[in-house]
Amino acid sequence: MIPVLLILIPLLSGLFLFFLKEEKAVKNFALIAALISLAVVVYAIALNPSGQLTYDTAWLPAIGSRFSLGIDGMGKMLILLTAISFPIVFISTSGNTYKNTAAFYALMLLTQCGLMGVFLATDALLFYFFWELALIPVYFLCSIWGGEKRIAVTFKFFIYTFVGSLLMLAGILFLHYKSEDGSFAIKALTSAHLDNFEQNFLFWLFFIAFAIKMPIFPLHTWQPDAYEQAPTAVTMILSGVMVKMGIFAVIRWLVPLFPQAAAGYANLVMILSITGMIYASLIAIKQDDIKRLIAYSSIAHIGLMCAAIFAHNQIGLEGVMIQMFNHGINVIGLWIVANAIEQQLHTRKFSELGGLAQTSPVLAILLVVMALANVALPLTNAFVGEFLMFNGLFQFNVWMAAVAGISIILAAVYTLNMIQKIFYGKTVAATEHAVDISNSVKWTLIFLVIVVLILGVYPQPLINLTKDTVNAIVANR
């Protein structure tokens, strides 16, 4: 029943929040619900650290779909990231105000419900159901509480994701038709008899949907605008957790379902991914907006993960597994800093900032740690994952690894520029009267910094958690 609880807790809590009125009660209830989900995840991992937790019952028997859930090592790592992220987001943004607070937090919890379902589903139709359930609340969160350009940006986001979802649904229905037992179970779909044309065609139906969500060049153009216009709390979830839906789906569904096509198109996918890494890094250097810089940085990091998956070797896949978790921690930390600056100074532009370290020294120290983790400095959590992924790329193709490695230098350039422009030099009009961060922001950032340093020195817990999943994937290739 643990997998079911992970879906029911945010679902029922989110629905209940629609009926609460008082703002403080809404925020407290949402935080308590998120903490309960976290406690259940920690209990599940402690109860069964190496095995799978499953649940299976009838759902739509007329068409062969079952409510089938399963948690393997990769699933445990991603539901842990999801369960950690929501309390952190709620605590660090507790000072933000929203019109109709109850609806905002209700939709946030419904998003969590959808995310949990995506990482748990082992039935393709159920996976699609939760894929959409995770996205629909985000449409409303962005279109109601977003920035000035929210309507146009949300419409673009909707078109991209809707088209991708329809392509994936068409692929799922075709696979269901080809399955031997007429079910949507992942095992049945994996054993479906597909000729080369069918594998290649279906590969692209699924890959486009997943590439939009990650996003991968050239299907990335919705992301910077959406991250900029969305409320920062929503952006944290989009970049910290939701982009992992695409990476997870490639590993869980795409490669096992279409192994021949995945091998055949590996070079093309890696070229697109590495092109996106370099392109996004170069664009990030020219940004004058904190949110857009972090958005382009995220595109570069996700591109590396996608490329490492298609390197088709164990060491690269191990790097992807732990980097999914570490990237979520690091990028949420950067968004917390961006939110703290915007809420106090009412600007996100580097050209209007400077000298903030003089008035907010604690924020400066914590940002430096999170920013250096973002560029994978040794002894930070991202170093191990990036080292393993680049090692995997090197084993696959030396020249691709060399070109991808340029992004490391570019990441150092835009990250150090960000630190310098925000915190050093003379104070300006916007920063001369700034005060240091609130306790809620301070303690959430301190928690994230501790996680960064612990996993930078000792990443073995994440490796142990996902090693069985990695071994199973490699054995089936």
GIRA-V196019 format. One record per residue. N is the residue number from 1. RES is the residue in one letter. OMEGA is omega in radians with two decimals (NA if undefined). D_CENTER is the distance of its C-alpha to the mean C-alpha in Angstrom with 2 decimals. Layout:
N;RES;OMEGA;D_CENTER
N;RES;OMEGA;D_CENTER
This chain:
1;M;-3.11;25.57
2;I;3.09;22.64
3;P;3.13;20.08
4;V;3.12;21.83
5;L;-3.11;21.76
6;L;3.06;17.99
7;I;-3.06;18.10
8;L;-3.07;21.36
9;I;3.10;20.78
10;P;3.14;18.16
11;L;-3.11;19.98
12;L;3.12;23.41
13;S;3.13;22.46
14;G;3.11;20.89
15;L;3.14;24.01
16;F;-3.09;26.27
17;L;3.12;24.85
18;F;-3.06;26.18
19;F;3.08;29.62
20;L;-3.08;29.35
21;K;-3.02;30.84
22;E;-2.98;31.03
23;E;-3.11;28.11
24;K;3.13;28.23
25;A;3.13;28.48
26;V;-3.11;25.43
27;K;3.14;23.26
28;N;-3.13;24.81
29;F;3.12;24.41
30;A;3.13;20.69
31;L;3.12;20.22
32;I;3.12;22.53
33;A;3.13;20.76
34;A;3.12;17.38
35;L;3.08;19.39
36;I;3.08;21.13
37;S;3.11;18.00
38;L;3.13;17.10
39;A;3.12;20.73
40;V;3.12;20.66
41;V;3.12;17.71
42;V;3.10;19.57
43;Y;-3.13;22.75
44;A;-3.14;21.44
45;I;3.13;20.36
46;A;-3.12;23.65
47;L;-3.05;25.65
48;N;-3.00;24.55
49;P;-3.04;22.79
50;S;-3.09;23.60
51;G;-3.14;24.24
52;Q;2.99;22.58
53;L;-3.05;22.70
54;T;3.02;23.52
55;Y;-3.10;24.82
56;D;3.08;26.63
57;T;-3.14;28.87
58;A;3.12;30.28
59;W;3.07;28.30
60;L;-3.02;29.74
61;P;-3.10;32.57
62;A;-3.14;34.34
63;I;3.04;31.75
64;G;3.13;30.70
65;S;-3.13;27.29
66;R;3.05;26.65
67;F;-2.99;24.36
68;S;-3.11;23.17
69;L;3.09;20.45
70;G;3.14;19.82
71;I;2.99;17.90
72;D;-3.08;18.21
73;G;3.12;16.98
74;M;3.10;13.57
75;G;3.13;13.28
76;K;-3.13;14.54
77;M;-3.10;12.12
78;L;3.06;9.04
79;I;3.04;11.22
80;L;3.09;12.23
81;L;3.13;8.91
82;T;-3.09;8.77
83;A;3.09;12.46
84;I;-3.00;12.47
85;S;-3.04;10.10
86;F;3.06;12.31
87;P;3.13;15.58
88;I;3.13;14.56
89;V;-3.12;13.63
90;F;-3.12;16.85
91;I;-3.04;18.98
92;S;3.12;18.05
93;T;-3.09;18.52
94;S;3.11;21.53
95;G;3.11;23.82
96;N;3.11;22.34
97;T;-3.12;24.52
98;Y;2.95;23.83
99;K;-3.09;26.40
100;N;-3.08;26.40
101;T;-3.09;24.28
102;A;-3.13;24.56
103;A;3.14;23.00
104;F;-3.10;20.05
105;Y;3.07;19.20
106;A;3.13;20.13
107;L;3.08;17.65
108;M;-3.14;14.86
109;L;3.06;15.97
110;L;3.03;16.30
111;T;3.10;12.65
112;Q;3.09;12.06
113;C;3.14;14.73
114;G;3.12;13.22
115;L;3.11;9.89
116;M;-3.13;12.32
117;G;3.11;14.49
118;V;-3.08;12.19
119;F;-3.09;11.66
120;L;-2.97;15.40
121;A;3.02;17.25
122;T;3.02;19.69
123;D;-3.00;21.56
124;A;3.14;20.48
125;L;3.06;21.72
126;L;3.07;20.11
127;F;3.13;16.74
128;Y;3.14;17.43
129;F;-3.13;18.55
130;F;3.06;15.41
131;W;3.11;13.31
132;E;-3.14;15.58
133;L;3.10;15.77
134;A;-3.06;12.11
135;L;-3.03;12.78
136;I;3.11;16.34
137;P;-3.13;16.03
138;V;3.08;13.69
139;Y;-3.12;16.61
140;F;3.12;19.00
141;L;-3.13;17.09
142;C;-3.05;16.90
143;S;-3.12;20.40
144;I;-3.02;22.15
145;W;-3.10;20.75
146;G;-3.10;19.54
147;G;-3.03;21.64
148;E;-3.10;24.83
149;K;-2.98;23.44
150;R;-3.06;21.09
151;I;-3.14;23.11
152;A;-3.11;23.14
153;V;3.14;19.48
154;T;3.09;18.44
155;F;3.09;20.95
156;K;3.09;19.54
157;F;-3.14;16.00
158;F;-3.11;17.87
159;I;3.14;19.96
160;Y;-3.03;17.30
161;T;-3.14;15.26
162;F;3.11;18.61
163;V;3.11;20.19
164;G;3.14;17.43
165;S;3.11;17.59
166;L;3.10;21.38
167;L;3.13;21.44
168;M;3.13;19.41
169;L;3.10;21.74
170;A;3.10;24.73
171;G;3.12;23.67
172;I;-3.13;23.21
173;L;3.11;26.65
174;F;3.10;28.28
175;L;3.09;27.02
176;H;3.11;28.32
177;Y;-3.09;31.62
178;K;-3.09;31.80
179;S;-3.05;30.95
180;E;-3.09;34.07
181;D;3.10;33.85
182;G;-3.13;32.46
183;S;3.08;29.33
184;F;-3.12;25.57
185;A;-3.07;24.93
186;I;3.13;22.78
187;K;3.13;25.82
188;A;-3.13;28.11
189;L;3.13;26.00
190;T;-3.11;25.62
191;S;3.12;29.42
192;A;-3.11;30.17
193;H;-3.11;32.68
194;L;3.03;31.38
195;D;-3.05;33.37
196;N;3.14;32.01
197;F;-3.13;31.88
198;E;3.10;29.98
199;Q;-3.10;27.39
200;N;-3.12;26.91
201;F;-3.13;26.84
202;L;3.09;24.40
203;F;-3.09;22.09
204;W;3.06;21.66
205;L;-3.13;21.33
206;F;-3.04;18.26
207;F;3.14;16.88
208;I;3.11;17.16
209;A;-3.11;15.13
210;F;3.14;12.25
211;A;3.06;12.84
212;I;-3.07;12.74
213;K;-3.05;9.31
214;M;-0.10;7.87
215;P;3.12;10.36
216;I;3.07;13.27
217;F;0.09;16.61
218;P;-3.10;18.60
219;L;-3.01;16.36
220;H;-2.86;14.30
221;T;3.10;16.84
222;W;-2.89;15.37
223;Q;-3.11;12.36
224;P;3.13;14.41
225;D;-3.14;16.68
226;A;3.13;14.24
227;Y;-3.12;12.53
228;E;-3.02;16.15
229;Q;-3.13;17.67
230;A;2.97;15.30
231;P;-3.02;16.24
232;T;3.11;14.49
233;A;3.11;13.44
234;V;3.11;11.70
235;T;3.10;10.17
236;M;-3.13;8.78
237;I;3.12;6.99
238;L;-3.03;6.17
239;S;-3.10;4.87
240;G;-3.02;4.03
241;V;-2.94;2.86
242;M;3.11;4.00
243;V;3.11;3.54
244;K;3.03;3.70
245;M;-3.12;6.57
246;G;3.11;8.25
247;I;3.13;8.40
248;F;-3.08;9.43
249;A;3.08;11.80
250;V;-3.11;13.39
251;I;-3.04;14.22
252;R;-2.98;15.29
253;W;-2.96;17.04
254;L;-3.06;17.69
255;V;3.11;19.25
256;P;-3.10;21.26
257;L;-3.05;22.55
258;F;-3.04;23.63
259;P;-3.13;24.34
260;Q;3.12;27.14
261;A;3.13;25.35
262;A;3.09;22.30
263;A;-3.10;24.87
264;G;-3.11;26.85
265;Y;-3.08;24.15
266;A;-3.11;22.45
267;N;-3.13;24.19
268;L;3.14;23.32
269;V;3.13;19.57
270;M;3.09;19.69
271;I;3.10;21.81
272;L;-3.11;19.44
273;S;-3.11;16.47
274;I;3.05;18.76
275;T;3.10;20.29
276;G;3.12;17.01
277;M;-3.10;16.50
278;I;-3.14;20.04
279;Y;-3.10;20.13
280;A;3.13;17.08
281;S;3.10;18.45
282;L;3.10;21.87
283;I;3.14;20.82
284;A;-3.13;18.99
285;I;-3.06;22.37
286;K;-3.04;24.15
287;Q;3.06;22.05
288;D;-3.09;23.84
289;D;-3.08;21.02
290;I;-3.07;18.58
291;K;-3.14;15.76
292;R;3.09;16.39
293;L;3.14;16.61
294;I;3.14;13.21
295;A;3.14;11.85
296;Y;3.05;13.89
297;S;3.14;13.03
298;S;3.10;9.32
299;I;-3.14;10.89
300;A;-3.11;13.11
301;H;3.12;10.85
302;I;3.09;8.91
303;G;3.10;12.52
304;L;3.12;13.75
305;M;-3.13;11.58
306;C;3.12;12.80
307;A;-3.12;16.25
308;A;3.08;16.44
309;I;-3.05;15.86
310;F;2.96;18.78
311;A;3.04;20.90
312;H;2.99;21.77
313;N;-2.99;22.65
314;Q;-3.05;21.84
315;I;3.09;21.19
316;G;-3.14;18.52
317;L;3.06;16.73
318;E;3.09;17.10
319;G;3.12;15.48
320;V;-3.10;12.37
321;M;-3.08;12.24
322;I;3.14;12.56
323;Q;3.05;10.53
324;M;3.13;7.23
325;F;-3.05;8.41
326;N;3.11;10.12
327;H;3.11;7.79
328;G;3.12;5.88
329;I;-3.05;9.58
330;N;-3.07;10.90
331;V;3.06;9.10
332;I;3.08;9.65
333;G;3.12;13.13
334;L;3.12;13.75
335;W;3.10;12.98
336;I;3.10;15.35
337;V;3.13;17.94
338;A;3.13;17.64
339;N;3.14;18.15
340;A;3.12;21.05
341;I;-3.09;22.71
342;E;-3.11;22.44
343;Q;-3.10;23.68
344;Q;-2.99;26.64
345;L;3.10;27.61
346;H;3.03;26.56
347;T;3.05;25.46
348;R;-3.03;22.50
349;K;3.11;24.74
350;F;-3.10;25.56
351;S;3.14;29.06
352;E;-3.11;29.70
353;L;3.11;28.58
354;G;3.06;30.19
355;G;-3.05;31.70
356;L;3.11;29.26
357;A;-3.14;29.68
358;Q;-3.11;33.23
359;T;3.13;32.39
360;S;-3.04;29.00
361;P;-3.14;29.34
362;V;3.11;26.97
363;L;-3.14;24.11
364;A;-3.13;25.09
365;I;-3.09;25.05
366;L;3.09;21.67
367;L;-3.12;20.10
368;V;3.13;21.86
369;V;-3.12;20.38
370;M;-3.13;16.74
371;A;3.11;17.55
372;L;3.03;19.32
373;A;-3.14;16.48
374;N;3.09;14.38
375;V;3.02;17.25
376;A;3.04;17.44
377;L;3.08;20.85
378;P;-3.07;22.62
379;L;2.96;22.52
380;T;-2.98;18.98
381;N;-3.05;16.11
382;A;-3.07;14.62
383;F;-3.07;18.13
384;V;-3.12;18.46
385;G;-3.13;15.35
386;E;3.10;16.30
387;F;3.13;19.90
388;L;-3.13;19.38
389;M;3.09;17.44
390;F;3.06;20.17
391;N;3.09;22.74
392;G;3.09;21.53
393;L;-3.14;21.76
394;F;3.12;25.15
395;Q;-3.13;26.43
396;F;-3.10;25.53
397;N;-3.06;26.87
398;V;-3.07;28.14
399;W;3.08;28.17
400;M;3.12;24.59
401;A;-3.14;23.56
402;A;3.12;25.90
403;V;3.11;24.56
404;A;-3.13;20.91
405;G;3.09;22.26
406;I;-3.12;23.38
407;S;3.10;19.86
408;I;3.13;20.33
409;I;-3.13;23.39
410;L;3.11;21.91
411;A;3.10;18.99
412;A;-3.12;21.77
413;V;-3.06;23.71
414;Y;3.12;21.31
415;T;3.13;20.04
416;L;3.04;23.67
417;N;3.12;24.78
418;M;-3.14;22.36
419;I;-3.09;23.72
420;Q;-3.06;27.24
421;K;-3.10;27.20
422;I;-2.88;25.79
423;F;-3.03;27.56
424;Y;-3.00;30.60
425;G;-3.13;33.80
426;K;3.05;35.83
427;T;3.11;34.64
428;V;-3.07;34.77
429;A;-3.07;35.60
430;A;-3.00;32.11
431;T;-3.01;31.69
432;E;3.13;35.24
433;H;-3.14;35.20
434;A;3.08;31.63
435;V;-3.10;31.27
436;D;-3.00;28.91
437;I;3.11;25.80
438;S;-3.12;26.18
439;N;-3.13;26.09
440;S;3.11;22.98
441;V;-3.11;20.98
442;K;-3.05;22.90
443;W;3.05;22.30
444;T;3.10;18.56
445;L;3.10;18.38
446;I;3.10;20.96
447;F;-3.13;19.04
448;L;3.10;15.99
449;V;3.10;18.59
450;I;3.11;20.22
451;V;3.13;17.14
452;V;-3.07;16.72
453;L;3.14;20.41
454;I;-3.13;20.82
455;L;3.04;18.19
456;G;3.13;19.60
457;V;-3.05;23.02
458;Y;-3.12;22.39
459;P;-3.01;19.26
460;Q;3.13;21.31
461;P;3.11;19.92
462;L;3.12;16.52
463;I;3.13;18.61
464;N;-3.09;20.94
465;L;-3.03;18.41
466;T;-3.03;17.11
467;K;3.13;20.38
468;D;3.09;21.89
469;T;3.12;19.08
470;V;-3.13;19.36
471;N;-3.13;23.14
472;A;-3.14;23.18
473;I;-3.12;21.19
474;V;-3.12;23.43
475;A;-3.08;26.52
476;N;-3.12;25.96
477;R;NA;25.66
